[in-house]
């Protein structure tokens, strides 16, 4: 791989600036692809300009002045033989004043808008012209860059890279690309850096040309091969081989007041088979809110315990961790299984006792938060790590917990945020996935209502009636304290208002900044039914299970993501009573907010909601991968390129089946070819 320092045309300052963009070699420079394009291949007469479109105009400056009303601006008028165009600069340098002197001939490019004097461009690019000046032969690419590296310099550097590249070998057998009607890698790079003027600008910027599709396919292919590489590595590693439970699971099920659904039974068998293998299980257990994932995880834990190994269950928040701890305690204590509780807020005495029980093996099941993967925690024989709401943890955090066991423990990840199929095929292609796709019988459907904030008085009366009838309610606020940036209802203010509005009710308050002991006390009061109305932030999004709570009001619902709204809504409807979720919104909804609320109003299907959330917010925000260090796709789009993703998955399967030796031999080269697009 050619380093930039090996190319004489690149100066040290340029190499340093390119390094700021993450470009250190020729391949990285070639794959630094345009963000957009501008069309400088022809000159448009002023009379032919269209409002809202970008164009290139050539003419003579006939007027120029620095105006100070209503604000300082450099204003010039450019005239061709068809009319005049106003040029406006709100930020400018003395050199620009000189360039715009009356009589100078310029070629300008920018977006046309309607101004006071007719057609106008704000901050257009300007070039001096002469009789020898010609128009561009190709569309002009615009790249992401850094201070000190101009677009012209970057285009010149990429031009040098295209000349220096030499013969570029195809990543995969050429017939595979031919079958998919995709052009060559070299042709695609050349066409994207210097596209012909007859290529649709809209198609180019939407990445919907054969050349963009070729590179998107390579990116998806790199991801698929990477996932299979991880999958193969996992199957070569040793793990505890756990025999099927003969006593504990049977004893647990006999003591339950409910029967497992067929979906729970199916995924429990899948997990049981995985745990009996000699390589580590890496299974993602998906299930909508209230589908019963925890009892399935408990059965997996019992299989591990019966084979003489320990289990760690990690949750992202103390509220959720405590919820799991109490459930596990109620299920496992009758079976004489010792459970330890470990969080960062414990007293030193309690923490030391828990650490001792974990280290000597007395604690068979350990439930906690991030504290579980701290260096001080030593397991005696860790056989299974269960991670709830796994996307809230970083990659390194999950790895740190896995490294607590020797041999490597099995890993069960749970998520109540259903993962759309395209995400499963890409970011989770190295995992085995189980889905609990039915809710337990007896769960009442949740009625969702969208209500304007102007009807707040009606909603308050609805809350009063529900609580006085013996039910409980949540009132969810997005912020704890007042924010100047977002004038949203705050939990503290709402709590005070609710206390004043409902003197006959006991009102509680819980938010993320409270001390753990305070949160636990508030939640215990609410769970026991002593508190009728709980004002809360989104800290209750997961893990809170109060069957008597049948009403939820969510303030500023238009500000929240779909999956978050669905998770919050799932806190009600957990008992037999008819349940309602009211989404309060401020007037003047944007089109996006209106579409988002329409989705949550019309659907209770977590997978459909997650799919819509993916379209609106993108994969990074939906699954937290930007915060977790997982690389995002740069070119491919999981919604637009479903067909390419399917093809990449099929080709990866073909390669592994028909070319196993070549895959093993050339995998690193294939990965590096597209690795500048997706660093895996």
C-alpha positions as a printed NumPy array, in Angstrom:
array([[  0.   ,   0.   ,   0.   ],
       [  1.654,   3.241,  -1.184],
       [  2.247,   5.826,   1.553],
       [  1.773,   9.49 ,   0.659],
       [  5.339,  10.237,   1.765],
       [  6.518,   8.108,  -1.169],
       [  4.929,  10.461,  -3.728],
       [  7.024,  13.521,  -4.622],
       [  4.007,  15.66 ,  -5.569],
       [  2.824,  15.788,  -1.942],
       [  4.429,  18.361,   0.337],
       [  4.831,  17.847,   4.091],
       [  2.1  ,  20.415,   4.973],
       [ -0.319,  18.708,   2.567],
       [  0.466,  15.26 ,   4.016],
       [ -0.101,  16.658,   7.519],
       [ -3.469,  18.126,   6.514],
       [ -4.529,  14.91 ,   4.781],
       [ -3.63 ,  13.01 ,   7.956],
       [ -6.18 ,  15.168,   9.824],
       [ -8.776,  13.645,   7.498],
       [ -7.495,  10.156,   8.333],
       [ -5.767,   9.842,   4.943],
       [ -2.244,   8.405,   5.158],
       [ -1.908,   6.335,   1.984],
       [ -2.805,   6.405,  -1.699],
       [ -5.769,   4.104,  -1.235],
       [ -7.256,   6.314,   1.468],
       [ -6.967,   9.334,  -0.826],
       [ -8.649,   7.513,  -3.71 ],
       [-11.512,   6.521,  -1.416],
       [-12.011,  10.027,  -0.054],
       [-15.187,  10.416,  -2.079],
       [-17.111,  13.599,  -2.915],
       [-19.861,  14.894,  -0.649],
       [-21.597,  16.588,  -3.57 ],
       [-20.957,  18.045,  -7.031],
       [-21.323,  21.383,  -8.751],
       [-22.015,  21.78 , -12.453],
       [-19.522,  24.191, -14.007],
       [-19.668,  22.545, -17.433],
       [-21.772,  25.296, -19.   ],
       [-22.643,  28.979, -18.549],
       [-26.269,  30.014, -17.992],
       [-27.653,  33.342, -19.185],
       [-29.258,  35.489, -16.462],
       [-32.641,  35.315, -18.202],
       [-32.564,  31.492, -17.993],
       [-31.878,  31.292, -14.237],
       [-34.368,  29.523, -11.999],
       [-35.043,  30.276,  -8.335],
       [-33.729,  27.534,  -6.039],
       [-31.346,  26.021,  -8.605],
       [-27.559,  26.394,  -8.749],
       [-25.991,  27.79 , -11.903],
       [-22.854,  29.303, -13.404],
       [-23.103,  32.815, -14.832],
       [-20.451,  34.852, -16.66 ],
       [-20.468,  38.62 , -17.029],
       [-18.991,  42.004, -16.129],
       [-19.217,  43.796, -12.779],
       [-21.211,  46.986, -13.41 ],
       [-21.715,  48.078,  -9.799],
       [-20.025,  47.32 ,  -6.447],
       [-20.362,  48.854,  -2.984],
       [-20.04 ,  48.066,   0.715],
       [-23.468,  48.656,   2.222],
       [-24.079,  49.177,   5.945],
       [-27.879,  48.911,   6.042],
       [-29.543,  46.818,   7.328],
       [-26.146,  45.164,   7.998],
       [-22.669,  45.379,   6.583],
       [-22.451,  43.588,   3.221],
       [-20.499,  43.655,  -0.008],
       [-22.974,  43.973,  -2.865],
       [-22.151,  43.813,  -6.57 ],
       [-24.133,  43.495,  -9.78 ],
       [-22.926,  41.248, -12.586],
       [-24.293,  41.885, -16.088],
       [-24.338,  39.682, -19.17 ],
       [-26.11 ,  40.432, -22.454],
       [-29.392,  39.13 , -20.973],
       [-29.72 ,  40.914, -17.639],
       [-28.226,  41.581, -14.22 ],
       [-27.502,  39.325, -11.23 ],
       [-26.898,  40.652,  -7.695],
       [-24.003,  39.153,  -5.725],
       [-24.193,  39.524,  -1.936],
       [-21.399,  38.81 ,   0.578],
       [-22.15 ,  39.157,   4.295],
       [-18.621,  38.105,   5.282],
       [-15.822,  39.254,   3.012],
       [-12.136,  40.151,   2.762],
       [-10.401,  43.148,   1.145],
       [ -9.254,  40.838,  -1.664],
       [-12.893,  40.167,  -2.541],
       [-13.585,  43.893,  -2.782],
       [-10.71 ,  44.149,  -5.277],
       [-11.973,  41.146,  -7.259],
       [-15.419,  42.741,  -7.599],
       [-14.299,  46.097,  -9.005],
       [-16.401,  47.595, -11.75 ],
       [-15.207,  46.382, -15.154],
       [-13.849,  43.044, -13.927],
       [-15.089,  40.007, -15.837],
       [-16.083,  37.093, -13.598],
       [-17.608,  33.685, -13.732],
       [-19.745,  33.034, -10.601],
       [-21.428,  29.884,  -9.31 ],
       [-24.107,  29.625,  -6.615],
       [-27.733,  29.025,  -5.768],
       [-30.173,  31.482,  -7.298],
       [-32.681,  33.169,  -5.033],
       [-35.105,  36.07 ,  -5.303],
       [-33.618,  39.338,  -3.998],
       [-34.71 ,  42.974,  -3.79 ],
       [-33.228,  43.717,  -7.225],
       [-34.254,  40.446,  -8.893],
       [-32.064,  37.355,  -9.207],
       [-29.453,  37.131,  -6.451],
       [-26.646,  34.821,  -5.247],
       [-25.328,  34.895,  -1.672],
       [-21.633,  34.025,  -1.243],
       [-21.138,  32.554,  -4.753],
       [-17.739,  31.268,  -5.83 ],
       [-16.047,  33.744,  -8.175],
       [-13.344,  33.277, -10.807],
       [-11.714,  35.872, -13.017],
       [-12.153,  35.047, -16.715],
       [-10.364,  35.911, -19.911],
       [-10.719,  34.921, -23.549],
       [ -8.692,  31.771, -22.844],
       [-10.925,  30.594, -19.973],
       [-12.832,  27.412, -20.83 ],
       [-15.657,  25.66 , -19.037],
       [-15.042,  22.487, -17.047],
       [-15.306,  19.203, -18.939],
       [-16.598,  17.221, -15.953],
       [-18.766,  17.941, -12.936],
       [-16.732,  19.475, -10.121],
       [-16.532,  17.373,  -6.935],
       [-16.769,  18.934,  -3.467],
       [-15.001,  17.034,  -0.671],
       [-14.932,  17.189,   3.102],
       [-11.736,  18.969,   4.098],
       [ -9.918,  20.777,   6.923],
       [ -8.518,  24.272,   7.437],
       [ -5.39 ,  24.738,   5.341],
       [ -6.473,  22.306,   2.632],
       [ -8.527,  24.003,  -0.078],
       [-10.918,  22.224,  -2.428],
       [ -8.573,  23.003,  -5.323],
       [ -5.596,  21.448,  -3.501],
       [ -7.599,  18.4  ,  -2.554],
       [ -8.854,  17.906,  -6.112],
       [ -5.294,  18.198,  -7.385],
       [ -4.069,  15.633,  -4.819],
       [ -6.784,  13.169,  -5.794],
       [ -5.958,  13.731,  -9.463],
       [ -2.349,  12.78 ,  -8.707],
       [ -3.574,   9.691,  -6.821],
       [ -5.683,   8.602,  -9.805],
       [ -2.607,   8.912, -12.066],
       [ -0.36 ,   7.062,  -9.597],
       [ -2.724,   4.211,  -8.793],
       [ -1.529,   1.854, -11.529],
       [ -3.495,  -1.318, -12.133],
       [ -6.195,  -1.883,  -9.524],
       [ -7.017,  -5.53 ,  -8.956],
       [-10.633,  -6.448,  -8.406],
       [-11.596,  -7.344,  -4.871],
       [-13.597, -10.417,  -5.881],
       [-13.827, -12.698,  -8.948],
       [-14.899, -10.496, -11.887],
       [-17.836, -12.727, -12.864],
       [-19.535, -11.918,  -9.54 ],
       [-19.545,  -8.218, -10.436],
       [-20.693,  -8.968, -13.971],
       [-23.648, -10.958, -12.625],
       [-24.654,  -7.916, -10.566],
       [-24.164,  -5.456, -13.485],
       [-21.595,  -3.509, -11.481],
       [-18.659,  -1.678, -13.134],
       [-15.015,  -2.168, -12.203],
       [-13.475,  -0.63 ,  -9.082],
       [-11.052,   1.552, -11.075],
       [-13.78 ,   2.792, -13.426],
       [-16.022,   3.607, -10.467],
       [-13.349,   5.675,  -8.727],
       [-12.587,   7.621, -11.9  ],
       [-16.269,   8.248, -12.608],
       [-17.01 ,   9.463,  -9.079],
       [-14.056,  11.826,  -8.86 ],
       [-14.55 ,  13.145, -12.434],
       [-18.168,  12.439, -13.485],
       [-19.274,  13.208, -17.039],
       [-21.557,  16.253, -17.452],
       [-24.385,  14.105, -18.862],
       [-24.675,  12.149, -15.593],
       [-27.662,  13.163, -13.493],
       [-26.53 ,  15.45 , -10.671],
       [-29.478,  14.252,  -8.549],
       [-28.582,  10.581,  -9.091],
       [-24.943,  11.275,  -8.215],
       [-25.774,  13.064,  -4.988],
       [-28.328,  10.386,  -4.064],
       [-25.588,   7.782,  -4.634],
       [-27.82 ,   5.995,  -7.097],
       [-25.505,   5.492, -10.075],
       [-23.828,   2.167, -11.016],
       [-20.48 ,   3.548,  -9.809],
       [-21.8  ,   4.533,  -6.356],
       [-23.576,   1.183,  -6.15 ],
       [-20.323,  -0.641,  -6.926],
       [-18.528,   0.985,  -3.985],
       [-21.568,   0.553,  -1.74 ],
       [-21.526,  -3.15 ,  -2.594],
       [-17.817,  -3.379,  -1.718],
       [-18.488,  -1.665,   1.594],
       [-21.314,  -4.073,   2.436],
       [-19.18 ,  -6.969,   1.244],
       [-16.355,  -5.91 ,   3.568],
       [-18.818,  -5.779,   6.431],
       [-20.237,  -9.218,   5.633],
       [-16.786, -10.799,   5.428],
       [-15.789,  -9.108,   8.663],
       [-18.847, -10.483,  10.432],
       [-18.095, -13.979,   9.157],
       [-14.494, -13.619,  10.27 ],
       [-15.703, -12.841,  13.805],
       [-18.175, -15.713,  13.619],
       [-15.458, -18.172,  12.546],
       [-13.111, -16.923,  15.268],
       [-15.778, -17.475,  17.897],
       [-16.375, -21.06 ,  16.815],
       [-12.663, -21.795,  17.173],
       [-12.563, -20.651,  20.818],
       [-13.298, -22.975,  23.742],
       [-16.164, -22.326,  26.165],
       [-17.807, -24.242,  29.043],
       [-19.875, -27.097,  27.619],
       [-23.063, -26.965,  29.68 ],
       [-25.278, -30.02 ,  29.77 ],
       [-29.045, -29.707,  29.713],
       [-30.593, -28.839,  33.09 ],
       [-32.38 , -31.824,  34.634],
       [-33.665, -30.296,  37.854],
       [-33.432, -26.538,  38.312],
       [-35.349, -25.368,  35.226],
       [-38.12 , -27.869,  35.901],
       [-38.346, -26.671,  39.521],
       [-38.455, -23.05 ,  38.369],
       [-41.263, -23.615,  35.868],
       [-43.364, -25.515,  38.419],
       [-43.241, -22.543,  40.762],
       [-44.257, -19.916,  38.2  ],
       [-47.801, -18.498,  38.255],
       [-47.826, -18.478,  34.438],
       [-46.952, -20.8  ,  31.563],
       [-44.334, -19.998,  28.93 ],
       [-45.576, -18.945,  25.505],
       [-44.628, -21.081,  22.518],
       [-42.225, -18.335,  21.402],
       [-40.484, -18.38 ,  24.792],
       [-40.195, -22.161,  24.657],
       [-38.713, -22.019,  21.15 ],
       [-35.981, -19.497,  22.001],
       [-35.244, -21.25 ,  25.316],
       [-34.447, -24.418,  23.339],
       [-32.199, -22.454,  20.943],
       [-30.25 , -21.043,  23.882],
       [-30.097, -24.452,  25.588],
       [-28.54 , -25.986,  22.457],
       [-26.004, -23.134,  22.202],
       [-24.902, -23.561,  25.808],
       [-24.288, -27.265,  25.252],
       [-21.691, -26.491,  22.548],
       [-17.941, -26.301,  23.218],
       [-17.631, -22.825,  21.663],
       [-18.99 , -19.557,  23.093],
       [-22.617, -18.692,  22.474],
       [-23.102, -15.197,  21.095],
       [-26.879, -14.912,  20.874],
       [-29.041, -11.827,  20.694],
       [-32.445, -12.31 ,  22.31 ],
       [-34.956,  -9.852,  20.896],
       [-38.424,  -9.347,  22.236],
       [-40.887,  -6.513,  22.304],
       [-41.709,  -4.742,  25.549],
       [-43.287,  -7.235,  27.972],
       [-42.662, -10.341,  25.846],
       [-40.927, -12.206,  28.697],
       [-37.208, -12.132,  27.915],
       [-36.11 , -12.177,  31.567],
       [-37.591, -15.584,  32.393],
       [-35.858, -17.063,  29.331],
       [-32.575, -15.54 ,  30.523],
       [-33.219, -17.027,  33.967],
       [-33.601, -20.488,  32.436],
       [-30.238, -20.059,  30.689],
       [-28.731, -19.005,  34.013],
       [-30.056, -22.141,  35.706],
       [-28.531, -24.397,  33.042],
       [-25.207, -22.71 ,  33.757],
       [-25.548, -22.94 ,  37.562],
       [-26.547, -26.618,  37.451],
       [-23.287, -27.316,  35.598],
       [-21.263, -25.638,  38.351],
       [-20.619, -22.264,  36.695],
       [-21.472, -18.671,  37.619],
       [-23.688, -16.204,  35.783],
       [-23.344, -12.402,  35.466],
       [-26.353, -10.277,  34.496],
       [-25.492,  -6.68 ,  33.596],
       [-27.984,  -3.847,  33.025],
       [-27.283,  -0.226,  31.992],
       [-29.122,   1.522,  34.854],
       [-29.551,   0.815,  38.556],
       [-33.331,   0.887,  38.24 ],
       [-33.25 ,  -1.818,  35.574],
       [-30.535,  -3.795,  37.396],
       [-32.547,  -3.746,  40.608],
       [-35.667,  -4.851,  38.723],
       [-33.729,  -7.882,  37.438],
       [-32.268,  -8.537,  40.882],
       [-35.681,  -8.615,  42.553],
       [-37.133, -10.877,  39.858],
       [-34.175, -13.256,  40.01 ],
       [-34.353, -13.265,  43.798],
       [-38.031, -14.241,  43.76 ],
       [-37.391, -17.034,  41.251],
       [-34.059, -18.414,  42.468],
       [-34.19 , -18.008,  46.244],
       [-36.723, -20.88 ,  46.575],
       [-34.189, -23.02 ,  44.666],
       [-31.466, -22.203,  47.26 ],
       [-29.348, -20.309,  44.732],
       [-27.299, -17.419,  46.135],
       [-27.546, -14.117,  44.243],
       [-25.14 , -11.193,  44.659],
       [-25.952,  -7.543,  43.974],
       [-23.171,  -5.251,  42.743],
       [-23.399,  -1.565,  41.792],
       [-21.158,   1.458,  42.057],
       [-23.31 ,   3.094,  44.731],
       [-23.003,   0.327,  47.327],
       [-21.389,   0.893,  50.696],
       [-17.844,  -0.451,  51.037],
       [-19.038,  -3.129,  53.467],
       [-21.727,  -4.445,  51.112],
       [-19.423,  -4.226,  48.11 ],
       [-16.609,  -6.117,  49.843],
       [-19.055,  -8.836,  50.905],
       [-20.357,  -9.163,  47.356],
       [-16.847,  -9.275,  45.862],
       [-15.872, -12.027,  48.316],
       [-18.968, -14.119,  47.486],
       [-18.26 , -13.699,  43.756],
       [-14.579, -14.604,  44.06 ],
       [-15.098, -17.745,  46.198],
       [-17.974, -18.986,  44.053],
       [-20.63 , -18.728,  46.77 ],
       [-22.622, -16.293,  44.6  ],
       [-23.92 , -18.326,  41.669],
       [-25.731, -15.438,  39.986],
       [-24.431, -11.846,  40.082],
       [-26.672,  -8.95 ,  39.045],
       [-25.379,  -5.417,  38.622],
       [-24.521,  -2.431,  36.472],
       [-21.227,  -1.362,  34.847],
       [-19.567,  -2.236,  38.167],
       [-19.511,  -5.898,  37.06 ],
       [-16.624,  -5.453,  34.64 ],
       [-14.406,  -3.406,  36.978],
       [-10.939,  -4.792,  37.628],
       [-11.686,  -5.567,  41.3  ],
       [-14.412,  -8.061,  40.315],
       [-13.022, -11.619,  40.18 ],
       [-15.309, -14.495,  39.258],
       [-14.614, -18.   ,  40.48 ],
       [-16.024, -19.711,  37.353],
       [-17.896, -17.371,  35.024],
       [-19.758, -19.437,  32.448],
       [-22.437, -17.064,  31.138],
       [-22.664, -13.277,  30.745],
       [-26.163, -11.859,  30.19 ],
       [-26.302,  -8.245,  28.991],
       [-29.635,  -6.443,  28.94 ],
       [-30.267,  -3.489,  26.613],
       [-26.923,  -4.444,  25.084],
       [-26.76 ,  -1.504,  22.652],
       [-26.4  ,   0.873,  25.597],
       [-23.005,  -0.57 ,  26.403],
       [-19.825,   0.144,  24.467],
       [-17.982,  -2.598,  22.62 ],
       [-15.081,  -2.464,  25.089],
       [-17.459,  -2.715,  28.056],
       [-19.049,  -5.887,  26.709],
       [-15.609,  -7.298,  25.928],
       [-14.348,  -6.494,  29.45 ],
       [-17.158,  -8.557,  30.99 ],
       [-16.504, -11.445,  28.594],
       [-12.84 , -11.478,  29.588],
       [-13.783, -12.172,  33.212],
       [-14.066, -15.875,  32.424],
       [-11.549, -18.538,  31.409],
       [-12.389, -20.265,  29.132],
       [-14.42 , -17.577,  27.418],
       [-17.968, -17.48 ,  28.824],
       [-21.12 , -17.761,  26.761],
       [-22.848, -14.447,  26.085],
       [-26.573, -13.732,  25.873],
       [-27.536, -10.205,  24.85 ],
       [-31.098,  -8.98 ,  25.285],
       [-32.822,  -6.06 ,  23.639],
       [-36.35 ,  -4.72 ,  23.88 ],
       [-35.541,  -2.434,  20.938],
       [-36.443,  -4.667,  17.999],
       [-33.748,  -4.629,  15.361],
       [-34.895,  -4.107,  11.759],
       [-33.984,  -6.892,   9.381],
       [-31.402,  -4.832,   7.48 ],
       [-29.537,  -4.04 ,  10.712],
       [-29.643,  -7.719,  11.695],
       [-28.123,  -8.654,   8.343],
       [-25.305,  -6.123,   8.679],
       [-24.229,  -5.048,  12.166],
       [-25.41 ,  -8.257,  13.827],
       [-24.545, -10.74 ,  11.091],
       [-21.949, -12.391,  13.376],
       [-24.568, -13.16 ,  16.027],
       [-27.23 , -15.815,  16.305],
       [-30.571, -14.104,  16.8  ],
       [-33.637, -15.357,  18.673],
       [-36.927, -13.481,  18.617],
       [-39.825, -13.725,  21.062],
       [-42.543, -12.664,  18.665],
       [-45.654, -12.994,  20.843],
       [-46.837, -11.434,  24.082],
       [-48.001, -13.472,  27.087],
       [-51.785, -13.985,  27.288],
       [-53.718, -11.573,  29.474],
       [-51.749,  -8.483,  28.501],
       [-54.22 ,  -5.7  ,  27.804],
       [-53.754,  -3.7  ,  24.59 ],
       [-52.539,  -0.123,  25.084],
       [-54.646,   2.672,  23.6  ],
       [-52.456,   5.524,  22.318],
       [-53.832,   9.047,  22.062],
       [-52.155,  12.14 ,  20.586],
       [-53.316,  15.3  ,  22.361],
       [-52.365,  18.969,  21.98 ],
       [-50.951,  20.7  ,  25.043],
       [-53.853,  23.177,  24.938],
       [-56.039,  20.359,  26.325],
       [-53.82 ,  19.896,  29.385],
       [-56.716,  20.561,  31.805],
       [-58.641,  17.584,  30.357],
       [-55.589,  15.348,  30.747],
       [-55.104,  16.404,  34.371],
       [-58.714,  15.472,  35.074],
       [-58.16 ,  12.111,  33.361],
       [-55.159,  11.45 ,  35.618],
       [-57.14 ,  12.393,  38.747],
       [-60.004,  10.045,  37.842],
       [-57.682,   7.116,  37.075],
       [-55.809,   7.448,  40.37 ],
       [-58.964,   7.901,  42.476],
       [-60.359,   4.721,  40.897],
       [-57.421,   2.776,  42.322],
       [-55.061,   2.779,  39.333],
       [-51.658,   4.437,  39.043],
       [-50.167,   6.778,  36.467],
       [-46.847,   8.019,  35.064],
       [-46.175,  11.587,  33.93 ],
       [-42.978,  11.588,  31.845],
       [-40.896,  14.726,  31.232],
       [-37.829,  14.981,  28.966],
       [-35.683,  17.301,  31.149],
       [-34.837,  17.517,  34.843],
       [-34.084,  21.236,  35.066],
       [-34.862,  24.309,  33.013],
       [-32.925,  24.615,  29.772],
       [-32.621,  27.841,  27.807],
       [-32.039,  25.882,  24.613],
       [-35.162,  23.751,  24.9  ],
       [-38.107,  25.305,  26.701],
       [-39.542,  21.945,  27.686],
       [-41.459,  20.917,  30.764],
       [-39.071,  19.857,  33.504],
       [-39.525,  17.043,  35.968],
       [-38.879,  19.281,  38.982],
       [-41.392,  21.919,  37.912],
       [-43.957,  19.34 ,  36.865],
       [-43.596,  17.569,  40.209],
       [-44.375,  20.815,  42.04 ],
       [-47.345,  21.514,  39.751],
       [-48.742,  18.005,  40.214],
       [-48.491,  18.254,  43.984],
       [-50.458,  21.508,  43.821],
       [-52.991,  20.146,  41.319],
       [-53.59 ,  16.858,  43.178],
       [-53.508,  17.507,  46.941],
       [-55.588,  14.36 ,  47.424],
       [-52.958,  12.13 ,  45.739],
       [-49.466,  11.051,  46.736],
       [-47.097,  12.185,  43.988],
       [-43.562,  10.815,  43.562],
       [-40.546,  12.036,  41.579],
       [-37.737,   9.985,  40.034],
       [-34.93 ,  11.075,  37.711],
       [-31.401,  10.079,  36.777],
       [-29.628,  12.604,  39.015],
       [-31.101,  11.258,  42.222],
       [-28.953,   9.076,  44.458],
       [-29.567,   5.361,  43.863],
       [-31.027,   4.861,  47.339],
       [-33.491,   7.716,  46.731],
       [-34.547,   6.256,  43.356],
       [-34.995,   2.81 ,  44.863],
       [-37.125,   4.209,  47.687],
       [-39.375,   6.132,  45.263],
       [-39.786,   3.133,  42.956],
       [-40.521,   0.834,  45.913],
       [-43.295,   3.198,  47.052],
       [-44.763,   3.272,  43.54 ],
       [-44.479,  -0.511,  43.073],
       [-46.221,  -1.076,  46.425],
       [-49.092,   1.2  ,  45.379],
       [-48.429,   3.84 ,  48.05 ],
       [-47.708,   6.462,  45.365],
       [-50.527,   7.075,  42.879],
       [-48.749,   9.368,  40.386],
       [-45.074,   9.151,  39.457],
       [-43.448,  12.121,  37.737],
       [-40.362,  10.803,  35.959],
       [-37.786,  11.413,  33.264],
       [-37.024,   8.758,  30.669],
       [-35.034,   6.872,  33.333],
       [-38.128,   4.634,  33.563],
       [-37.859,   3.749,  29.873],
       [-36.85 ,   0.16 ,  30.619],
       [-37.128,  -2.262,  33.492],
       [-40.034,  -0.751,  35.432],
       [-42.835,  -3.26 ,  35.904],
       [-45.868,  -2.041,  37.865],
       [-48.985,  -3.983,  36.734],
       [-51.366,  -1.515,  38.429],
       [-50.061,   1.434,  36.375],
       [-52.582,   1.898,  33.565],
       [-52.083,   5.506,  32.41 ],
       [-49.039,   7.314,  31.043],
       [-48.724,  10.916,  29.906],
       [-45.59 ,  11.825,  27.916],
       [-44.728,  15.529,  27.673],
       [-43.248,  16.849,  24.419],
       [-43.608,  13.485,  22.714],
       [-42.713,  15.161,  19.419],
       [-39.128,  15.549,  20.685],
       [-38.513,  11.842,  21.308],
       [-37.483,   8.96 ,  19.08 ],
       [-40.   ,   6.303,  18.103],
       [-38.262,   3.437,  19.877],
       [-38.009,   5.5  ,  23.055],
       [-41.723,   6.353,  22.908],
       [-42.549,   2.677,  22.363],
       [-40.359,   1.653,  25.31 ],
       [-41.984,   4.224,  27.568],
       [-45.453,   3.179,  26.462],
       [-44.553,  -0.388,  27.429],
       [-44.441,   0.601,  31.113],
       [-48.261,   0.482,  31.13 ],
       [-50.483,  -2.335,  29.932],
       [-48.651,  -4.822,  32.143],
       [-51.763,  -5.796,  34.058],
       [-55.365,  -6.694,  33.239],
       [-56.698,  -3.11 ,  33.383],
       [-57.32 ,  -1.187,  30.179],
       [-54.275,   1.047,  29.634],
       [-53.774,   4.348,  27.861],
       [-50.699,   6.291,  26.74 ],
       [-51.261,   9.99 ,  26.021],
       [-48.699,  11.774,  23.858],
       [-48.783,  15.489,  24.646],
       [-47.361,  17.727,  21.933],
       [-46.824,  21.441,  21.396],
       [-48.661,  23.127,  18.55 ],
       [-47.04 ,  23.762,  15.152],
       [-45.658,  20.267,  14.66 ],
       [-43.045,  19.843,  11.95 ],
       [-43.778,  17.353,   9.174],
       [-41.191,  14.94 ,  10.614],
       [-42.649,  15.139,  14.116],
       [-46.165,  14.645,  12.743],
       [-45.048,  11.558,  10.778],
       [-43.27 ,  10.145,  13.852],
       [-46.302,  10.533,  16.114],
       [-48.525,   9.04 ,  13.407],
       [-46.362,   5.879,  13.407],
       [-46.536,   5.414,  17.19 ],
       [-50.289,   6.132,  17.165],
       [-51.069,   3.579,  14.469],
       [-48.797,   0.714,  15.539],
       [-48.021,  -1.4  ,  18.593],
       [-45.638,  -3.57 ,  16.561],
       [-42.133,  -2.949,  17.88 ],
       [-40.476,  -4.156,  14.666],
       [-42.556,  -1.85 ,  12.469],
       [-41.789,   1.054,  14.809],
       [-38.063,   0.262,  14.835],
       [-38.074,   0.132,  11.023],
       [-39.69 ,   3.57 ,  10.872],
       [-37.203,   4.855,  13.466],
       [-34.341,   3.549,  11.338],
       [-35.633,   5.534,   8.35 ],
       [-36.   ,   8.718,  10.396],
       [-32.948,   8.639,  12.68 ],
       [-30.497,   6.249,  11.013],
       [-28.784,   3.136,  12.395],
       [-26.246,   4.964,  14.546],
       [-28.75 ,   6.709,  16.756],
       [-31.205,   3.825,  16.801],
       [-28.733,   1.303,  18.193],
       [-26.278,   3.607,  19.898],
       [-23.405,   2.383,  17.736],
       [-21.895,   5.851,  17.315],
       [-21.372,   5.992,  21.066],
       [-20.229,   2.371,  21.203],
       [-17.34 ,   2.577,  18.759],
       [-18.932,   0.444,  16.048],
       [-18.034,   1.736,  12.56 ],
       [-20.833,   3.243,  10.521],
       [-21.336,   2.743,   6.779],
       [-20.048,   5.677,   4.737],
       [-21.595,   4.938,   1.34 ],
       [-24.205,   2.211,   1.61 ],
       [-27.601,   3.03 ,   3.063],
       [-29.454,   0.185,   4.73 ],
       [-32.817,   1.425,   3.503],
       [-31.835,   2.371,  -0.036],
       [-29.454,  -0.526,  -0.643],
       [-31.412,  -3.502,   0.676],
       [-30.938,  -5.248,  -2.685],
       [-27.158,  -4.757,  -2.516],
       [-27.083,  -5.971,   1.086],
       [-28.911,  -9.135,   0.064],
       [-26.436,  -9.599,  -2.796],
       [-23.416,  -9.03 ,  -0.535],
       [-24.742, -11.574,   1.953],
       [-25.309, -14.132,  -0.842],
       [-21.861, -13.515,  -2.374],
       [-20.193, -13.885,   1.028],
       [-21.94 , -17.233,   1.456],
       [-20.812, -18.312,  -2.049],
       [-17.212, -17.336,  -1.384],
       [-17.057, -19.244,   1.871],
       [-18.71 , -22.293,   0.307],
       [-16.906, -22.421,  -3.067],
       [-13.608, -20.615,  -2.39 ],
       [-12.761, -21.438,   1.256],
       [ -8.991, -21.503,   0.687],
       [ -9.031, -18.219,  -1.265],
       [-11.176, -16.577,   1.398],
       [ -8.706, -17.607,   4.082],
       [ -5.736, -16.548,   1.963],
       [ -7.057, -13.238,   0.637],
       [ -9.491, -12.128,   3.332],
       [ -7.159,  -9.469,   4.725],
       [ -6.544,  -8.037,   1.234],
       [-10.256,  -7.963,   0.477],
       [-10.927,  -6.306,   3.788],
       [ -8.256,  -3.643,   3.211],
       [ -9.559,  -2.868,  -0.296],
       [-12.893,  -1.766,   1.107],
       [-11.501,  -1.131,   4.576],
       [-11.069,   2.568,   3.869],
       [-14.823,   2.647,   3.375],
       [-15.696,   0.628,   6.461],
       [-12.937,   0.114,   8.986],
       [-13.768,  -3.156,  10.686]])
